């Protein structure tokens, strides 16, 4: 269990090394203060997977270093039951002049292992790392992927109660990444806690029980991974917006499976307030309103949208997500090669998407977006309206379709012939 209370960390930044000496001699300030973390509080229960997300510079690495004992906080306190290990920056705790064998002993001792434990597990560490004869060579001859192999192998064999998984894993080859993920899944199945720091939002939503969103050293959101990731995406849309009217962000509210369909106007997850979703329809192929549909049948999604100002180049997007918040399909008029007509202020437009619901059985939600002045592949100068979970749709099994797994039916054909 990890219990962090009001953790703060500041760093002094100097323009050049000599400013440190001048500050001591002249007793004047020659530095600026960078607040890496400010009043961070959260709790990770035993057996829980906890996600930490945020843009570069948000404070994720500093927080991990404090949790693993590499740094000390300026204020606040941390209660930890058991040992935390994992991967931070590649090379942390290693001596690049020493061999892999010698670094196993030194790094494992830094992690709190005894001499007897190191001796008992050295062969297992070497075998897992799969470095061959390079295990006897200095680390300065290793590639970044080889360093990661050794670091992960030591950390996972240190009997941690909590394991840190961050972007350092991304430097490894695909084979070893899969091997690491299997080891992490085994660790989780045994009741171990995991701190997952990643830019892969699908992993955060799939693996984590709780998540926090860091921004400029502050926790700006905390709760279910799906809602926290949605908030993060809304922040990214806010930054990409180039319009005169600023984008507002509404934090996603906690949702349950019993949530009724929203078919009326509401505040979007991100938007300028210049587009209003008047009404949303889910219809079958005959145009009848539905809340569930049989897989493979036609689905018609209709959005009635009203603009509060003139729009020269509006484009409309649609998305379908599963119960984990994973996108199973999304597109927009621009990506489809369409050129919708301009809109005048107070005008209402009816946008209809007709698709085949070739989806596996389950619950899905509808996303609608409106942008103005497209560029690139589906990017827009102005983010006018964007919101998830505007309607919920239940997809039922089609008894006449093939059985398949995944997200949707790709309608495979197979030919089998003896030779």
C-alpha positions in Angstrom: 0.0 0.0 0.0 1.2 3.5 -0.9 -0.2 6.6 0.9 1.1 9.9 -0.4 0.0 13.0 1.5 0.6 16.6 0.3 3.8 15.9 -1.5 5.6 18.9 -2.9 9.0 19.3 -4.6 10.8 22.4 -5.9 14.1 22.7 -7.7 16.4 25.7 -8.0 17.3 26.5 -11.6 20.6 28.3 -12.4 21.5 29.8 -15.8 25.1 28.8 -15.4 27.1 26.8 -12.8 29.0 29.8 -11.5 25.7 31.3 -10.3 25.7 28.8 -7.5 29.0 30.1 -6.1 28.0 33.7 -6.6 24.8 33.1 -4.6 26.8 31.7 -1.7 29.4 34.5 -1.7 27.2 37.5 -2.4 24.2 36.2 -0.5 21.9 37.1 -3.3 19.5 35.0 -5.3 20.8 33.9 -8.7 18.2 31.2 -9.3 14.6 30.7 -10.2 12.3 28.2 -8.5 10.7 25.5 -10.5 7.8 23.8 -8.7 7.8 20.2 -10.0 5.1 18.9 -7.6 2.6 20.8 -5.5 0.4 19.2 -2.9 0.1 15.7 -4.4 -2.1 13.2 -2.5 -3.3 9.8 -3.5 -3.5 6.2 -2.3 -2.6 2.9 -4.0 -4.2 -0.2 -2.4 -2.6 -3.6 -2.3 -3.2 -5.4 -5.6 -4.3 -2.2 -7.3 -3.0 -0.9 -10.7 -2.7 2.8 -10.5 -2.2 5.0 -13.6 -0.3 8.3 -13.8 -0.7 10.3 -16.9 0.2 13.8 -18.1 2.2 15.6 -20.8 6.0 15.8 -20.7 7.1 18.1 -17.8 3.9 17.5 -15.8 5.8 16.0 -12.9 5.4 12.2 -13.5 9.2 11.4 -13.4 9.7 13.5 -10.3 6.8 11.8 -8.5 8.2 8.3 -9.4 11.7 9.2 -8.1 10.2 10.3 -4.8 8.1 7.2 -4.5 11.1 5.0 -5.2 13.4 6.9 -2.9 15.6 8.5 -5.5 14.5 12.0 -4.4 13.2 13.3 -1.1 10.1 15.6 -1.1 10.4 19.1 0.3 7.1 18.6 2.2 4.5 16.0 2.8 5.0 12.4 3.7 4.8 8.9 2.1 3.8 5.7 3.8 4.8 2.5 1.9 4.3 -1.1 3.0 6.8 -3.2 1.2 9.4 -2.5 -1.5 8.8 -0.5 -4.7 10.9 -1.4 -7.7 10.7 -0.8 -11.4 12.2 1.2 -14.2 12.8 4.9 -14.1 15.3 6.6 -16.4 17.5 4.0 -18.1 20.8 3.6 -16.2 19.5 4.8 -12.8 21.5 3.0 -10.2 23.9 1.5 -12.6 27.7 2.0 -13.0 28.4 2.1 -16.7 32.0 1.1 -16.2 31.1 -2.1 -14.4 30.0 -5.4 -16.0 26.4 -6.6 -16.1 27.3 -9.2 -13.4 28.7 -6.6 -11.1 25.8 -4.3 -11.7 23.4 -7.0 -10.7 24.9 -7.2 -7.2 25.2 -3.4 -6.8 21.8 -2.5 -8.2 20.0 -5.3 -6.3 21.6 -4.1 -3.0 20.3 -0.6 -3.8 16.9 -2.1 -4.1 17.2 -3.6 -0.6 18.1 -7.2 -1.5 20.4 -9.1 0.8 23.6 -10.8 -0.3 21.9 -14.2 0.2 18.9 -13.1 -1.9 21.1 -11.8 -4.7 23.1 -15.0 -4.8 20.0 -17.2 -4.9 18.4 -15.2 -7.7 21.4 -14.2 -9.8 20.9 -17.1 -12.3 17.2 -16.3 -12.7 18.1 -12.6 -13.3 20.7 -13.5 -15.9 18.4 -16.0 -17.7 15.5 -13.5 -17.8 17.6 -10.7 -19.2 18.9 -12.9 -22.1 22.1 -10.9 -22.6 24.3 -13.9 -23.4 28.0 -13.2 -23.0 27.4 -9.5 -22.8 26.5 -10.0 -19.1 30.3 -10.0 -18.5 30.9 -6.8 -20.5 30.8 -3.2 -19.2 27.4 -1.5 -19.4 28.9 1.3 -21.5 29.0 -1.3 -24.4 25.3 -2.0 -24.0 22.5 -0.6 -26.2 19.6 1.1 -24.4 17.5 -2.0 -25.0 20.1 -4.2 -23.3 20.3 -1.8 -20.3 16.5 -2.0 -20.1 16.6 -5.8 -20.1 19.0 -5.9 -17.2 17.2 -3.3 -15.2 13.8 -4.9 -15.6 15.2 -8.4 -14.8 16.7 -7.1 -11.5 13.6 -5.1 -10.5 11.1 -7.9 -11.1 13.2 -10.4 -9.1 13.5 -8.1 -6.1 10.2 -9.3 -4.6 8.6 -5.9 -4.7 5.1 -5.2 -3.3 4.7 -2.5 -5.9 6.2 -2.4 -9.4 6.7 0.8 -11.5 6.1 0.5 -15.2 7.0 3.5 -17.3 8.0 4.5 -20.8 11.5 3.0 -20.3 10.0 -0.3 -21.5 9.4 1.3 -24.9 13.1 1.1 -25.8 13.1 -2.7 -25.8 12.3 -4.9 -28.8 8.8 -6.3 -29.3 9.7 -9.8 -28.1 11.2 -8.6 -24.8 8.3 -6.1 -24.2 5.9 -9.0 -24.4 8.0 -11.0 -22.1 8.0 -8.1 -19.6 4.3 -7.7 -19.8 3.7 -11.4 -19.1 6.0 -11.0 -16.0 4.0 -7.9 -14.9 0.7 -9.7 -15.4 1.9 -12.7 -13.3 3.1 -10.2 -10.7 -0.4 -8.5 -10.7 -2.1 -11.9 -10.5 -0.1 -12.7 -7.3 -1.6 -9.5 -5.7 1.2 -7.1 -6.4 0.4 -3.4 -6.9 1.5 -1.6 -10.1 2.2 2.1 -10.8 1.7 2.5 -14.6 3.1 5.6 -16.3 2.4 5.7 -20.0 1.4 7.7 -23.0 -0.6 4.7 -24.2 -4.1 5.7 -23.1 -5.5 2.3 -24.1 -3.2 0.6 -21.6 -4.2 3.0 -18.9 -7.9 2.4 -19.5 -7.6 -1.4 -19.8 -5.1 -2.2 -16.9 -5.7 0.5 -14.3 -8.2 0.6 -11.4 -7.6 4.3 -10.7 -5.7 7.1 -12.3 -4.5 10.6 -11.8 -3.8 13.3 -14.3 -0.8 15.6 -13.6 -0.4 19.1 -15.1 2.3 21.5 -14.1 3.0 19.6 -10.9 -0.7 19.5 -9.8 -3.3 16.8 -9.8 -6.0 18.1 -12.0 -8.1 15.0 -12.1 -8.3 11.7 -10.2 -10.7 8.8 -10.4 -11.8 6.2 -13.0 -9.2 5.7 -15.8 -11.8 6.2 -18.5 -12.9 9.6 -17.2 -9.3 10.8 -16.4 -8.1 9.8 -19.9 -11.1 11.6 -21.4 -10.1 14.7 -19.5 -6.6 14.4 -20.7 -7.7 14.2 -24.3 -9.9 17.3 -23.8 -6.8 19.2 -22.6 -5.0 18.2 -25.7 -7.9 19.4 -27.9 -7.8 22.7 -25.9 -4.1 23.1 -26.8 -4.6 22.4 -30.4 -7.4 24.9 -30.8 -6.5 28.1 -32.8 -9.8 30.0 -32.8 -10.5 33.3 -31.2 -13.1 31.9 -28.7 -11.3 29.7 -26.2 -12.2 26.1 -25.6 -13.8 25.2 -22.3 -13.3 21.7 -20.7 -15.9 19.9 -18.7 -14.6 17.1 -16.6 -16.3 13.8 -17.5 -18.7 12.8 -14.8 -18.7 9.4 -13.3 -20.9 7.0 -15.3 -22.5 3.7 -14.6 -23.8 0.9 -16.8 -27.4 2.1 -16.0 -26.8 5.6 -17.4 -29.8 6.5 -19.6 -29.2 7.7 -23.2 -28.5 11.4 -23.5 -30.3 12.7 -26.6 -30.6 16.4 -25.6 -28.3 19.4 -25.4 -25.5 19.2 -22.9 -22.1 20.8 -22.2 -19.5 19.0 -24.3 -16.3 17.5 -23.0 -14.4 20.2 -24.9 -15.8 23.0 -27.0 -16.1 26.8 -27.6 -19.9 26.8 -26.8 -20.6 27.9 -30.4 -22.1 24.6 -31.4 -25.1 23.1 -29.6 -26.1 19.4 -29.9 -29.9 19.8 -30.0 -30.8 16.2 -30.4 -29.1 12.8 -31.1 -30.9 9.8 -32.6 -30.0 6.1 -32.8 -32.1 4.4 -35.4 -32.2 1.0 -37.1 -32.1 0.6 -40.9 -35.9 1.4 -41.1 -35.4 4.7 -39.2 -37.0 3.4 -36.0 -35.5 4.7 -32.6 -33.5 2.0 -30.8 -31.4 1.4 -27.8 -30.2 -2.1 -28.9 -29.4 -3.7 -32.2 -28.4 -7.1 -33.5 -24.8 -7.3 -34.8 -24.5 -7.0 -38.5 -27.7 -4.9 -38.8 -27.7 -1.3 -40.2 -27.3 1.5 -37.6 -28.2 5.2 -38.4 -26.8 7.9 -36.1 -28.3 11.3 -36.5 -27.0 14.5 -34.8 -29.0 17.8 -35.0 -26.5 20.6 -34.4 -27.1 24.3 -34.1 -24.4 26.9 -34.7 -24.2 30.3 -32.9 -22.0 31.9 -35.5 -21.1 31.7 -39.2 -18.8 28.7 -40.0 -17.0 28.7 -43.3 -15.7 25.1 -43.3 -17.5 23.0 -40.7 -16.8 19.2 -40.5 -18.5 16.6 -38.5 -17.1 13.5 -36.8 -18.5 10.3 -35.3 -17.0 7.7 -33.0 -18.0 4.5 -31.3 -16.3 3.3 -28.1 -16.6 0.0 -26.2 -17.2 -0.2 -22.4 -13.5 0.4 -21.7 -13.5 3.6 -23.6 -11.5 2.1 -26.5 -12.3 3.6 -29.9 -13.5 0.8 -32.2 -14.3 3.2 -35.0 -14.1 6.9 -35.7 -14.0 9.2 -38.7 -15.2 12.6 -39.9 -16.4 14.2 -43.0 -13.0 15.5 -44.0 -11.4 12.1 -43.7 -14.3 10.7 -45.9 -13.5 13.2 -48.6 -16.7 15.3 -48.0 -17.0 19.0 -48.2 -20.0 20.1 -46.1 -21.6 23.5 -46.9 -20.9 26.6 -44.7 -23.3 27.4 -41.9 -24.9 30.7 -41.0 -25.4 31.8 -37.4 -28.5 30.2 -35.7 -28.7 27.6 -38.5 -29.4 24.0 -37.6 -27.9 21.1 -39.6 -28.9 17.4 -39.6 -25.9 15.1 -39.9 -26.6 11.4 -40.6 -24.2 8.5 -40.5 -25.3 5.1 -41.7 -23.1 2.2 -40.8 -23.3 -1.6 -40.4 -22.9 -2.6 -36.8 -20.5 -5.4 -37.4 -19.5 -5.4 -33.7 -19.0 -8.1 -31.1 -21.7 -8.4 -28.4 -21.5 -5.6 -25.8 -22.3 -2.1 -24.8 -21.0 0.9 -26.8 -21.1 4.6 -26.6 -21.4 7.3 -29.2 -19.0 10.2 -29.7 -19.7 13.4 -31.8 -17.3 16.1 -32.8 -17.5 19.3 -34.8 -14.4 21.2 -36.1 -13.9 24.2 -38.4 -11.1 24.7 -41.0 -9.6 21.3 -41.4 -5.9 20.7 -42.1 -3.8 17.5 -42.3 -5.6 14.3 -41.6 -8.6 15.1 -39.6 -7.1 18.0 -37.6 -8.9 21.3 -37.2 -8.0 24.9 -36.4 -11.1 25.2 -34.3 -12.5 22.6 -31.9 -16.1 23.7 -31.6 -17.7 20.6 -30.0 -16.4 17.2 -28.8 -18.1 14.8 -26.4 -18.1 11.1 -25.6 -20.9 8.9 -24.2 -23.7 10.9 -25.7 -25.7 7.7 -26.2 -25.4 4.1 -25.2 -26.1 1.3 -27.6 -26.3 -2.4 -26.8 -25.2 -4.8 -29.5 -26.7 -8.3 -29.4 -25.4 -11.5 -31.0 -26.5 -12.3 -34.5 -27.2 -16.0 -34.6 -26.6 -16.1 -38.3 -23.1 -14.6 -38.2 -19.8 -16.3 -37.7 -18.4 -16.5 -34.1 -15.4 -14.2 -33.7 -13.4 -12.3 -31.1 -11.9 -8.8 -31.1 -13.9 -5.7 -31.8 -15.7 -6.2 -35.1 -16.5 -8.7 -37.8 -14.0 -8.3 -40.7 -16.1 -10.8 -42.8 -13.3 -13.2 -43.5 -13.3 -15.7 -46.3 -11.4 -19.0 -46.1 -10.4 -21.6 -48.8 -9.2 -25.0 -47.8 -8.0 -27.5 -50.3 -6.1 -30.8 -50.0 -2.9 -31.2 -52.0 
